[in-house]
């Protein structure tokens, strides 16, 4: 399902009954300490990630840049974050705003949740959200910017906005599903129509990201809430794709296992340049060839439970997709338009074609719906 279809569906999903939102008047922005709270399941490389359905949160020091994306949904653009963490978690943008005196200071740490939660978002609403609020208050935080990522993130972002504001922290939420956010009435929300996975719009475009943040911060000056605004630019007002992407392929890409080995230099170049990777949701980079071989067995008729996948098949597939997207960034250095990297992976790599064939085989064998449906996003 494309972004428009997802947004139309998500406009009608169940949402918890919430009280009238609290309203905190923050200090002047130039005197305020600001933190990011994201629902992107961000964590530092090498630290524990998020389990499926995890209602907890992680905190990361504000100067950390070795950030990994732990969200398990395949239904959003992932390469924007791979190219630039600020398109999801604007850590550098806040540091720049602090240096320019626009905000008073950046909080000593930022917080991340997993956006995919049950319909009532109950544990986050009553337990872990309040715990995160207390941590942020202890850090002297005055203002929180909330950022979503995938399809269900707007619901969790809105819940967190209510919780944090009720604990005395002024919030402004970026929301990806306008109609859902209007139902949930967070204290302040800026609706952004950018592709899912890119809440600040454009990777590697600091002026654009600053403009989005300034529009969000403008809501702090409203005299009462809920305050709602819509980012004015059209969703497709993004940079053009940098030509065919990537423009070449290594030799020896006949099958998935050989292909993974052939792309390793490019993946290592990405990790070396960025100091981070999001591979590792289920398997680390040295296990990718084993996973690819297991998916190849599924594609040729082996029952998925007997193929040697281990763990969660969807998470394994995401690690394979992430590996190739990051390797391609290592080769090209530039993020393409949303959807281009995923289409390239599924259509132009042997590994992507193997996953598509495994998905079809699992569906034909009546495997559990979520396991085959979310293996890839096509078909």
N, C-alpha and C positions, 0 to 999 in steps of 0.2 A: 504494500500500500504506500502511495506517495505521501508527501507531507500534507497536501491539501486533504486527502482522504483521512489521514490520521487526525488532523485537526477537527474535521467534521465529526468524526467518531468521538473524539475526546470531549467535545463540547457537551455531550450528553451523559458522560460516565457518572456513576454515583460519587457524591462528595459528602464529607461529614457535616453535620449541623454545627455551625460555629456561632458563638455569641457576637454581638456588635463589636467590631474591632476596637481595641484600645487605641489611644492616640497620644504619642509621646512627642513633645516639642524638643528637638535636639538643640544643643548650643549652635552658634554660627558655624557653618561648615569649616571655615578657616581655623576654628578652634577644636574641631571634633576629631576624635579617634575613630577610624573606620576599619571595619573587617569585612571579609567576604565569607558568606555561607553559601555553599553550592550543593546541589543535589546530584553532582556528577560522579560520586563515589571516588573522588580523587584521594590518593594517598602517595606517600613517598616511595620511590623505588626501593625494594628490599624490605619494606615494612608490610605487616599484614594488610591484605585487601579486604574486600567486602564479600561475604557469603551471599548466596541467593536469598532474598528476602530480609537481609540484614537491616535492623532498625536502629543500629548504633551509629556513632559518628566518629570521625577521626579529626585530629587537629594537626596542622602543619605549621611550622615556624614561617613567619611572613617572608623571610629571606630564602626559603627553600625553593629550588627550581627543578629538582629532580622528581617531578610529579608524574604519576601514572594514572591512567584512566581505568577505573575498575568497574564501570557500569556494564552490565551483561546484555543489555538489549542490543540487537543488531539494527534497530529501526531508527537510526539517525546517522548523520554524517560524523565520522570519527576522525577523519584526516585533518579537519580544522584544528582540533586539539593537538594532533601529532605535529602539525606545523608550528602552532603557536598556542601555548597554554592560556594566553590572555583572552582568547576568543571564548573561553569558558570560565576561567578563573583569573580575573584581571589583576594579577599581583604586581606586574611591572607598571601597569597604568596607574594604580593607586600610589605606588612609590613615586612616580613622576608627578602626580598631582600634589603629593605632600612636598616634594622638592620645590614646586612652583608656588606653594602657599595656598593652593585651592582648598585642600583639606589640612587639618591640623597635624595629623600623624596617622601612620598605618599601625594597626593593632599588632601586637607581637606574634599573633598566630591567627590563622584562618581555619574554618571548620567545613567539613564535608559530610554529607549524608548520601545514602542511596535513594534515588527518586522513586523507584518502583516499589510501592508499598500497598498494603491491602486498602480496600475501599474506605475504611474509617480512619486510616493513617493513625491508628489508636496509640501504638507504643510511642511513636514520634511525638504525638500530640500531648500525651500525658506523662511520659517518662524521659525519653532521651532529648526531646526538644527543650524542656525546662532545664535539664542538666547542661546542655550546651549554652543556654542563656546564662546560667550561673557562671560558667567558665568565662564567657565573654565579659560579663559584668566585672569579674575579678581582674580582667585585663584592662578595665577602664574604657571599654568600648561604648561609644555614643551612638554610632550609626552602623547598620549592617546593610550591605548590598547582597541580595539573594539572586543567584543565577541558576536557571534550569539547564537541562541537557536533552533528555529523551522525551518520549511521548507522555509518560505519566508524571513527569517532573513538575509541571505547573501546579498540580494538586498538592504535592508535598511542599513546594515553595510557598504556596498560599497558607498552608497550615503553619509552617515555620514562621511566616510573617506575623500571623496572629499570636503565636506563642511568644516570640521575642518581644513584640511590642507590649504584650501583657506583663512582661517581666521588666519593662522600663527601658528598652532599647528601641530607638527609632529605626524603622526599616524602610527600604525601598526595594521592591521585587521586580526583576525582569521576568515577564511571563510570555510563554510561547503559544498558549491557547487562550485567546482573548475571551471567548464566550465562557469558558470554564472559570477563569479568574473573575469575571464579572459576577458570576453566581456566588463565588466564595468570598468576595469582598475583602481582600487584604487591605491594610491601612493605606498603602501607596503602591501602585503598580504601573509599570511602563510595559505596554504590550509591544513585543518585537516580532515582526513577521519573517525574520530571517530563517533560513533552513534549520530544521531541528539539529541540534549539535553545535550550533554557532550562535549563542545568544547575544554576543557582541558583534556579530555580523561578518567582519572581514578579518581573516588571519593576517598577521604581519602588516596591519594598517593601524598604527598607533593613533593618528589623528581621527580616524573614523571611530575607533573604540573610545577615545576621549569624548567625542561628541555624544555617543550613546550614554556614557556615564554622566555627562553633564545634564543631559535631558532627564535622566533618572533622578539626579540630585536636585533638580529644580522642583521636584515634587515635595521636597522637605520644606519648602517655603509656603506650601498651601496652609491656610488657616485651620482647616478641619478636614476630616476624611469620612469615608474612603475617597482617596484621590486617584484618578485613573487618567492615563494619557496613552497615546499611540505614537510609536516612532513613525515619523512622516515618510521616510523613504520606502519605495516599493521593495518587496522581498528580493526581486531579481536585480536590484541595483548593486551588483557585486562585480568584482573584476572578472574579465574574460579568462577562460582557461588558457594556460600557457602552451597552446598547441597540442599536438598528440602527446599523450602522457602515459607512461614514459615513452621516450622516442626510440628506444632500442631495448632489446632483451639479451641477456647473456646466452651464450651457446649452451647446449645440453639441457634444454628445457622440455624434454620429451614426456616426462611424467612428473607427478607431484614431488616425489622424494628427491629425484635428481634436481629438480627446479629449486627446491628449498636450499640445497647445498650450493647451487650456482648463485643464488641471490645473497649469500651470507656476507660477502665483502661489502655489498651496498647497505645491508642492514647495519653492519658494524660501523660503517661510515656515518650513518644517521646517529647511532648511539654515541659515537665518539664526539660528534659535533654538538649534540644536544645534551648529553649527560643524562639521558633518561630513556625509558621505553615503557610502553603499556602492554607488551607481551608478558604473559604470566598470570592471566586470570585463572587459568586451569593448569597450564603447562609452561615450563620455561623454554627458552629458545632451543636448548639442546634436545628437547623432547618433540619438536615439531615434525621431524621426519617420521618418528614412530606414529604420531597421530595421523599424518597424511597417509601412511601405509594402511592404517586401520580404516580410514574413510574409503580408501580404494577397495578394501575388502568388502565393506558394506555396499559399495556401488556395484560390485560384481556378485552380490547375492548372499554374503555372510550376514546372519542376523546381527543387528547392531550391538546386542548385548554380548555376543561372542567374538566381536571383531578386535577386542583389545583396546577400546577407546579409553575406558576408565573415566572416572569423574563425570563431568557434564558435557555432553556432546556439543551443545550450543556454545558453551564457554571455550571448548577446544577449537571450534570453528572460528570464533572471534579472535583467538590468539593467532591462528593462521592468517586471517584477513589482516590483522594489525601488523604482523610481520612483513607482509608484502607491501602494505601501504607505507610503512616506515622505511622499508628498503627503497621503494620508489622515490620517496622524499630524499633519501640519501643520494640517489642518482640525479634528481632534477633540481632539488633545492627550493621548489616552489609548490605551494598547494594549488590544486586545480579547483574548478568549480565544484560545488556540492554534487555528489552522485557520480562524478567522473571516475574517481579512484575506485569506488565500489564496482561500477560497471566494468572497468578495466580488469579488476581482480577476477570477477565472476566469468567474464567472457574471453579474456586474453591470456590467462594463466592456466597451466595444467591443474594447479591446485584448486583454483576456483571452479573449474569444470568438474573436477572430482567431487567437490562438495555438492555441486548441483546434482550430479548423478547419484550421490549417496542420499540426498534429500528425496529424490524421486523414488529410490529403492525403499527407503524407510516408509514413505507414504504408502507405497503399494503393499508393503508388508504390515500395514496397520499399526505401525509404531505409535506411541503416544503423541497426540497432536502437537503439544508444545515442542517436542524434541525434533520433529521433522520440520514443522512450520517455521521455527525461528533459526533453523540452521543457516539459511540464506534468506534474502529478502525478495527473491524473484519467484515467479510462478505461483 
